[in-house]
Each structure stands twice: as structure tokens, then as C-alpha cells.
Amino acid sequence: MLVGVFASAIVQQTLRGEVVARYMPRKPVFAVLLSSLFGLIAPVCDCGAIPLGRQLMAKGVPVYAAIAFLIAAPVINPITLVSTGIAFQGNVGIVVARAAMTLSVALIVGLLAARFFGARLGVPTLAHLADGDKVDTAHRNGLRLGQVVQHATGEYFEILFFVVLGALFTAASQTLVPRADLTAVGAQRAGSVLVLMPIATILSICSEADAFVARAFAGTFSFGAVMAFMTIGQIVDLRNGLLMWRTLGGRILLLIALTAYPLVFVEAVLLNRLS
């Protein structure tokens, strides 16, 4: 978690959006694909993805491409992928499945946004970006160091809070809910998925920590349900919902939810059939 929060803070403070915008493909399909994979070199969790996505849009990245980045980046980054592998004791299949499910949603939502909205979506104006260019280099570098530490510290304690919250929820469910009922629901191909998906949305655990919470469900719930928990929790997220709404607007937020929930559900049930 420490590596993840400091990487997120450094990327947020040092990455210049205009460099990315300069090399962004013009065709939506390639722009969405590239943006979805950008998280591989920008290790930000869902907390850091939104500020970075806003900066990219302000620098000229198409909004539909930024949407794909916001969906994929919390999972398609080395920190989250490694933490997922550690949580599930080096199971590469789970890491690949999580990345594939997240990418499928990012690609489809990004292409749908390009098809139905295109350039009609407004680009957020970030006045502080322009103001930052007026600050001399020495002062800006010193300010960045302080901002990196401040951002990383705040994000670390926020992550810890949700790790503890998820552990408490898991412990409470296993203690208060009769074991036979929990096992019966968890073993169902579709029912187990329907139970864990809204729980993931409500808990809204950071992508760098949710795999450790999901691991606690693995002994009771189906494989597909656990994968759906880790996927939908980073896409339809109550904790960042307001900020997403302010950044992208209600129409895009609705598009994401109406696309992600059915798609993740179907993929999770298919995984249950195959496992």
C-alpha cells in the first residue's frame, strides 16, 4: 500500500497531460484502447485516477478516452496487479481474469461514449493548472515534494480505513449470518454474484487493498462472485461517485453503471460455469 500511494502521488504531481494528449490517436477505438492500457505506466488507484483524468481532459485528451482510463487505471496498473497476486497467493489466473474483466468494461463504455456523445461532452476547466505554470521552477519543485507527501499520507490512512471496514464487514457477515445460509447463497452461480456486486459498490474499497478483502470471501462465495466484487467495486464506486459526477456528468455516470453492472454480472456467471 505504501508503494502504491506514493506512486500515485508522484504521478499525479509530475505527469504532464499535454504530453499524453500529443500522442493520443485520433480514431476512437485506438484512443480508447491506449487510454485503457495507460494505467500500466500510471500506477494510480481510484482516488488518484480522477484528478489525473481531469488533468488529461483539460490538456486535450478526448473525454471518451479519459472515461476508459478512469475505469481501467485503478486495476490495470502494476501495484494493483501485484497486490492481487499476493492476496491470492500467486494465482496468475485471478490476476489475468481481473484485468480482462476490467478492460472489457473500459473498452465498451469508452466506445459507447464516443458513439453516443462524441465531442459533445464538455471538458473540465482547471484553473490551477494555468496558475501552476506561473510559479518559478524552484518553488514548484519544493511544493511538489510537500504535495506528494501530503497526498500519499492522506491516501494511505484512507486505504487503511477501508481495509479495516471491509474486514469488519466480512467478520460480521460470517458471525451474524448463519453459516449454512451464507454457504448456500455463496455457492449459487448467479445469486452469489448478485449479493457481492452491490456490497462492492457500497464498500468502495481502494483498488490497492480490495483483493485482500475479496480473499476473505473466497472460501464462501463462488469464484465469479469474488471476481465481480473486485471488478465492479472499482467502476461503480459510491465513495468517488460525487467526484465522478462533477467530472463527467450524470449521463456518463448512468452509462457507466448501466453498462458495467450487466456486463460484469454476465462475465462472472460465465466464470462460474467454467470454474
C-alpha positions as a Markdown table, in Angstrom:
| # | Residue | x | y | z |
|---|---|---|---|---|
| 1 | Met | 0.0 | 0.0 | 0.0 |
| 2 | Leu | 2.9 | 2.4 | 0.8 |
| 3 | Val | 4.4 | 1.8 | -2.6 |
| 4 | Gly | 1.0 | 2.4 | -4.3 |
| 5 | Val | 0.1 | 5.6 | -2.6 |
| 6 | Phe | 3.5 | 7.2 | -3.1 |
| 7 | Ala | 3.5 | 6.1 | -6.8 |
| 8 | Ser | 0.0 | 7.6 | -7.2 |
| 9 | Ala | 1.0 | 10.9 | -5.6 |
| 10 | Ile | 4.2 | 11.2 | -7.7 |
| 11 | Val | 2.3 | 10.5 | -10.9 |
| 12 | Gln | -0.4 | 13.0 | -10.0 |
| 13 | Gln | 2.1 | 15.7 | -9.3 |
| 14 | Thr | 4.6 | 15.2 | -12.1 |
| 15 | Leu | 2.8 | 13.8 | -15.2 |
| 16 | Arg | 2.1 | 16.4 | -17.8 |
| 17 | Gly | -1.2 | 15.9 | -19.6 |
| 18 | Glu | -0.2 | 17.7 | -22.8 |
| 19 | Val | 2.5 | 15.1 | -23.5 |
| 20 | Val | -0.1 | 12.3 | -23.4 |
| 21 | Ala | -2.6 | 14.4 | -25.5 |
| 22 | Arg | 0.0 | 15.0 | -28.2 |
| 23 | Tyr | 0.4 | 11.3 | -28.9 |
| 24 | Met | -3.3 | 10.4 | -28.5 |
| 25 | Pro | -4.7 | 8.5 | -31.6 |
| 26 | Arg | -7.5 | 10.3 | -33.5 |
| 27 | Lys | -9.6 | 7.2 | -34.1 |
| 28 | Pro | -11.8 | 6.5 | -31.0 |
| 29 | Val | -11.1 | 2.8 | -31.0 |
| 30 | Phe | -7.4 | 3.2 | -30.7 |
| 31 | Ala | -7.7 | 6.2 | -28.3 |
| 32 | Val | -9.9 | 4.1 | -26.0 |
| 33 | Leu | -7.6 | 1.1 | -26.2 |
| 34 | Leu | -4.5 | 3.2 | -25.5 |
| 35 | Ser | -6.2 | 5.0 | -22.6 |
| 36 | Ser | -7.4 | 1.8 | -21.1 |
| 37 | Leu | -3.8 | 0.5 | -21.0 |
| 38 | Phe | -2.3 | 3.7 | -19.8 |
| 39 | Gly | -2.7 | 2.5 | -16.2 |
| 40 | Leu | 0.2 | 0.1 | -16.8 |
| 41 | Ile | 2.6 | 3.1 | -16.6 |
| 42 | Ala | 0.5 | 5.3 | -14.3 |
| 43 | Pro | 0.1 | 3.4 | -11.1 |
| 44 | Val | -2.9 | 5.3 | -9.6 |
| 45 | Cys | -5.7 | 3.9 | -7.6 |
| 46 | Asp | -9.3 | 5.1 | -8.0 |
| 47 | Cys | -8.6 | 8.0 | -5.7 |
| 48 | Gly | -5.7 | 9.3 | -7.8 |
| 49 | Ala | -7.2 | 8.4 | -11.2 |
| 50 | Ile | -9.9 | 11.0 | -11.1 |
| 51 | Pro | -7.6 | 14.0 | -10.6 |
| 52 | Leu | -5.3 | 12.7 | -13.2 |
| 53 | Gly | -8.1 | 12.0 | -15.6 |
| 54 | Arg | -9.4 | 15.6 | -15.2 |
| 55 | Gln | -5.9 | 16.9 | -15.9 |
| 56 | Leu | -5.7 | 14.8 | -19.1 |
| 57 | Met | -9.1 | 16.1 | -20.3 |
| 58 | Ala | -8.0 | 19.6 | -19.5 |
| 59 | Lys | -4.9 | 19.1 | -21.7 |
| 60 | Gly | -6.9 | 17.9 | -24.7 |
| 61 | Val | -7.4 | 14.1 | -24.2 |
| 62 | Pro | -10.9 | 13.2 | -25.6 |
| 63 | Val | -13.4 | 12.7 | -22.9 |
| 64 | Tyr | -14.4 | 9.2 | -24.1 |
| 65 | Ala | -10.7 | 8.2 | -23.9 |
| 66 | Ala | -10.4 | 9.7 | -20.4 |
| 67 | Ile | -13.5 | 7.7 | -19.3 |
| 68 | Ala | -11.8 | 4.5 | -20.4 |
| 69 | Phe | -8.7 | 5.5 | -18.4 |
| 70 | Leu | -10.8 | 6.2 | -15.3 |
| 71 | Ile | -12.4 | 2.8 | -15.4 |
| 72 | Ala | -9.3 | 0.8 | -16.2 |
| 73 | Ala | -6.5 | 2.6 | -14.4 |
| 74 | Pro | -7.3 | 1.6 | -10.8 |
| 75 | Val | -6.9 | -2.1 | -11.8 |
| 76 | Ile | -4.6 | -2.0 | -14.9 |
| 77 | Asn | -1.5 | -0.9 | -13.0 |
| 78 | Pro | 1.4 | -2.9 | -11.6 |
| 79 | Ile | 0.7 | -2.1 | -8.0 |
| 80 | Thr | -2.9 | -3.4 | -8.1 |
| 81 | Leu | -2.0 | -6.4 | -10.2 |
| 82 | Val | 0.9 | -7.4 | -7.8 |
| 83 | Ser | -1.3 | -6.9 | -4.7 |
| 84 | Thr | -4.0 | -9.0 | -6.3 |
| 85 | Gly | -1.4 | -11.8 | -6.9 |
| 86 | Ile | -0.1 | -11.5 | -3.4 |
| 87 | Ala | -3.6 | -11.6 | -1.9 |
| 88 | Phe | -4.5 | -14.8 | -3.8 |
| 89 | Gln | -1.1 | -16.5 | -3.2 |
| 90 | Gly | 0.4 | -16.0 | -6.6 |
| 91 | Asn | -2.7 | -17.2 | -8.6 |
| 92 | Val | -1.9 | -15.7 | -12.1 |
| 93 | Gly | -5.3 | -16.8 | -13.4 |
| 94 | Ile | -7.1 | -14.5 | -11.0 |
| 95 | Val | -4.9 | -11.6 | -11.9 |
| 96 | Val | -5.5 | -12.1 | -15.6 |
| 97 | Ala | -9.2 | -12.6 | -15.1 |
| 98 | Arg | -9.5 | -9.4 | -13.1 |
| 99 | Ala | -7.5 | -7.3 | -15.7 |
| 100 | Ala | -9.6 | -8.8 | -18.6 |
| 101 | Met | -12.9 | -8.1 | -16.9 |
| 102 | Thr | -12.0 | -4.5 | -16.1 |
| 103 | Leu | -10.6 | -3.9 | -19.6 |
| 104 | Ser | -13.7 | -5.2 | -21.2 |
| 105 | Val | -15.9 | -2.7 | -19.4 |
| 106 | Ala | -13.5 | 0.2 | -20.0 |
| 107 | Leu | -13.3 | -0.5 | -23.8 |
| 108 | Ile | -17.1 | -0.9 | -24.2 |
| 109 | Val | -18.0 | 2.1 | -22.1 |
| 110 | Gly | -15.4 | 4.2 | -23.9 |
| 111 | Leu | -16.6 | 3.2 | -27.3 |
| 112 | Leu | -20.3 | 3.8 | -26.3 |
| 113 | Ala | -19.4 | 7.2 | -25.0 |
| 114 | Ala | -17.6 | 8.1 | -28.3 |
| 115 | Arg | -20.6 | 6.7 | -30.3 |
| 116 | Phe | -23.4 | 8.4 | -28.5 |
| 117 | Phe | -21.8 | 11.6 | -27.1 |
| 118 | Gly | -18.6 | 12.1 | -29.1 |
| 119 | Ala | -17.3 | 15.7 | -28.7 |
| 120 | Arg | -20.5 | 17.0 | -27.2 |
| 121 | Leu | -19.2 | 16.4 | -23.7 |
| 122 | Gly | -17.7 | 19.4 | -22.0 |
| 123 | Val | -14.1 | 19.4 | -20.9 |
| 124 | Pro | -13.5 | 20.5 | -17.3 |
| 125 | Thr | -11.6 | 23.7 | -16.8 |
| 126 | Leu | -8.9 | 23.5 | -14.2 |
| 127 | Ala | -7.7 | 27.0 | -13.3 |
| 128 | His | -5.0 | 25.7 | -11.0 |
| 129 | Leu | -3.2 | 24.1 | -14.0 |
| 130 | Ala | -2.7 | 27.5 | -15.6 |
| 131 | Asp | -1.7 | 29.1 | -12.3 |
| 132 | Gly | 0.9 | 26.4 | -11.7 |
| 133 | Asp | 2.7 | 27.5 | -14.9 |
| 134 | Lys | 3.4 | 30.9 | -13.4 |
| 135 | Val | 5.3 | 29.6 | -10.4 |
| 136 | Asp | 9.0 | 29.5 | -10.7 |
| 137 | Thr | 10.7 | 26.1 | -11.0 |
| 138 | Ala | 12.5 | 26.0 | -7.7 |
| 139 | His | 9.3 | 26.9 | -5.7 |
| 140 | Arg | 7.2 | 24.5 | -7.8 |
| 141 | Asn | 9.6 | 21.6 | -7.1 |
| 142 | Gly | 9.6 | 22.2 | -3.4 |
| 143 | Leu | 5.8 | 22.5 | -3.4 |
| 144 | Arg | 5.5 | 19.2 | -5.3 |
| 145 | Leu | 7.5 | 17.3 | -2.7 |
| 146 | Gly | 5.2 | 18.6 | 0.0 |
| 147 | Gln | 2.2 | 17.7 | -2.0 |
| 148 | Val | 3.4 | 14.2 | -2.8 |
| 149 | Val | 3.9 | 13.5 | 1.0 |
| 150 | Gln | 0.6 | 15.1 | 1.9 |
| 151 | His | -1.3 | 13.2 | -0.8 |
| 152 | Ala | 0.4 | 9.9 | 0.0 |
| 153 | Thr | -0.2 | 10.2 | 3.7 |
| 154 | Gly | -3.9 | 11.1 | 3.3 |
| 155 | Glu | -4.5 | 8.3 | 0.8 |
| 156 | Tyr | -2.7 | 5.7 | 3.0 |
| 157 | Phe | -4.8 | 6.3 | 6.0 |
| 158 | Glu | -7.9 | 6.4 | 3.8 |
| 159 | Ile | -7.0 | 3.0 | 2.4 |
| 160 | Leu | -6.4 | 1.6 | 5.9 |
| 161 | Phe | -9.8 | 2.7 | 6.9 |
| 162 | Phe | -11.5 | 0.8 | 4.1 |
| 163 | Val | -9.3 | -2.3 | 4.7 |
| 164 | Val | -10.5 | -2.4 | 8.3 |
| 165 | Leu | -14.1 | -1.6 | 7.2 |
| 166 | Gly | -14.0 | -4.5 | 4.7 |
| 167 | Ala | -12.5 | -6.9 | 7.3 |
| 168 | Leu | -15.2 | -5.9 | 9.8 |
| 169 | Phe | -18.0 | -6.4 | 7.3 |
| 170 | Thr | -16.6 | -9.8 | 6.4 |
| 171 | Ala | -16.3 | -10.8 | 10.0 |
| 172 | Ala | -19.8 | -9.6 | 10.8 |
| 173 | Ser | -21.3 | -11.4 | 7.9 |
| 174 | Gln | -19.6 | -14.7 | 8.8 |
| 175 | Thr | -20.5 | -14.2 | 12.5 |
| 176 | Leu | -24.1 | -12.9 | 12.4 |
| 177 | Val | -25.4 | -14.7 | 9.2 |
| 178 | Pro | -26.0 | -18.4 | 9.7 |
| 179 | Arg | -23.1 | -20.3 | 8.1 |
| 180 | Ala | -25.5 | -22.6 | 6.2 |
| 181 | Asp | -27.4 | -19.7 | 4.7 |
| 182 | Leu | -24.1 | -17.9 | 3.7 |
| 183 | Thr | -22.7 | -21.0 | 2.2 |
| 184 | Ala | -25.9 | -21.7 | 0.3 |
| 185 | Val | -26.0 | -18.2 | -1.2 |
| 186 | Gly | -22.3 | -18.2 | -1.9 |
| 187 | Ala | -22.4 | -21.4 | -3.9 |
| 188 | Gln | -25.1 | -20.2 | -6.3 |
| 189 | Arg | -23.8 | -19.2 | -9.7 |
| 190 | Ala | -26.0 | -16.1 | -10.2 |
| 191 | Gly | -27.1 | -15.5 | -6.6 |
| 192 | Ser | -23.6 | -15.2 | -5.2 |
| 193 | Val | -22.7 | -12.6 | -7.9 |
| 194 | Leu | -25.9 | -10.6 | -7.2 |
| 195 | Val | -25.0 | -10.5 | -3.5 |
| 196 | Leu | -21.4 | -9.4 | -3.7 |
| 197 | Met | -21.7 | -6.8 | -6.5 |
| 198 | Pro | -23.7 | -4.2 | -4.6 |
| 199 | Ile | -21.6 | -4.9 | -1.5 |
| 200 | Ala | -18.5 | -3.9 | -3.5 |
| 201 | Thr | -20.2 | -0.7 | -4.7 |
| 202 | Ile | -21.2 | 0.3 | -1.1 |
| 203 | Leu | -17.8 | -0.5 | 0.5 |
| 204 | Ser | -15.9 | 1.2 | -2.3 |
| 205 | Ile | -12.5 | -0.1 | -1.2 |
| 206 | Cys | -9.4 | 1.2 | -2.9 |
| 207 | Ser | -8.1 | -0.9 | -5.7 |
| 208 | Glu | -4.7 | -1.5 | -4.0 |
| 209 | Ala | -6.5 | -3.1 | -1.0 |
| 210 | Asp | -9.7 | -4.7 | -2.2 |
| 211 | Ala | -8.1 | -8.0 | -3.2 |
| 212 | Phe | -7.3 | -8.7 | 0.4 |
| 213 | Val | -10.9 | -8.2 | 1.4 |
| 214 | Ala | -12.1 | -10.3 | -1.6 |
| 215 | Arg | -9.8 | -13.1 | -0.5 |
| 216 | Ala | -11.8 | -13.4 | 2.7 |
| 217 | Phe | -14.9 | -14.1 | 0.6 |
| 218 | Ala | -13.2 | -16.7 | -1.5 |
| 219 | Gly | -13.9 | -19.6 | 0.9 |
| 220 | Thr | -17.6 | -18.9 | 1.0 |
| 221 | Phe | -18.6 | -17.3 | -2.3 |
| 222 | Ser | -18.2 | -18.6 | -5.9 |
| 223 | Phe | -15.1 | -17.7 | -8.0 |
| 224 | Gly | -17.2 | -15.5 | -10.3 |
| 225 | Ala | -18.7 | -13.6 | -7.4 |
| 226 | Val | -15.3 | -12.8 | -6.0 |
| 227 | Met | -14.1 | -11.6 | -9.4 |
| 228 | Ala | -17.3 | -9.5 | -9.8 |
| 229 | Phe | -16.6 | -7.9 | -6.3 |
| 230 | Met | -13.1 | -6.8 | -7.4 |
| 231 | Thr | -14.3 | -5.6 | -10.8 |
| 232 | Ile | -17.5 | -3.6 | -10.1 |
| 233 | Gly | -16.1 | -2.1 | -6.9 |
| 234 | Gln | -13.6 | -0.1 | -8.9 |
| 235 | Ile | -16.1 | 1.0 | -11.6 |
| 236 | Val | -19.4 | 1.8 | -9.8 |
| 237 | Asp | -18.0 | 3.4 | -6.6 |
| 238 | Leu | -20.1 | 5.3 | -4.1 |
| 239 | Arg | -17.0 | 6.8 | -2.4 |
| 240 | Asn | -15.9 | 8.6 | -5.6 |
| 241 | Gly | -19.4 | 8.8 | -7.1 |
| 242 | Leu | -19.9 | 12.5 | -6.4 |
| 243 | Leu | -16.5 | 13.5 | -7.8 |
| 244 | Met | -17.1 | 11.3 | -10.9 |
| 245 | Trp | -20.5 | 13.1 | -11.4 |
| 246 | Arg | -18.9 | 16.5 | -11.1 |
| 247 | Thr | -16.1 | 15.5 | -13.6 |
| 248 | Leu | -18.1 | 13.6 | -16.2 |
| 249 | Gly | -21.8 | 14.5 | -15.6 |
| 250 | Gly | -24.8 | 12.4 | -14.8 |
| 251 | Arg | -25.3 | 11.0 | -18.3 |
| 252 | Ile | -21.9 | 9.4 | -18.4 |
| 253 | Leu | -22.2 | 8.1 | -14.8 |
| 254 | Leu | -25.5 | 6.5 | -15.8 |
| 255 | Leu | -23.9 | 5.0 | -19.0 |
| 256 | Ile | -21.1 | 3.5 | -16.9 |
| 257 | Ala | -23.5 | 2.0 | -14.3 |
| 258 | Leu | -25.9 | 0.6 | -16.9 |
| 259 | Thr | -23.1 | -0.9 | -18.9 |
| 260 | Ala | -20.9 | -2.2 | -16.2 |
| 261 | Tyr | -23.4 | -4.0 | -13.9 |
| 262 | Pro | -24.9 | -6.2 | -16.6 |
| 263 | Leu | -21.6 | -6.9 | -18.3 |
| 264 | Val | -19.8 | -7.8 | -15.1 |
| 265 | Phe | -22.7 | -10.0 | -14.0 |
| 266 | Val | -22.7 | -11.9 | -17.2 |
| 267 | Glu | -18.9 | -12.4 | -17.2 |
| 268 | Ala | -19.0 | -13.5 | -13.6 |
| 269 | Val | -21.7 | -16.1 | -14.2 |
| 270 | Leu | -19.8 | -17.4 | -17.2 |
| 271 | Leu | -16.7 | -17.8 | -15.0 |
| 272 | Asn | -18.8 | -19.7 | -12.5 |
| 273 | Arg | -19.8 | -22.1 | -15.3 |
| 274 | Leu | -16.3 | -22.6 | -16.4 |
| 275 | Ser | -14.7 | -23.0 | -13.0 |
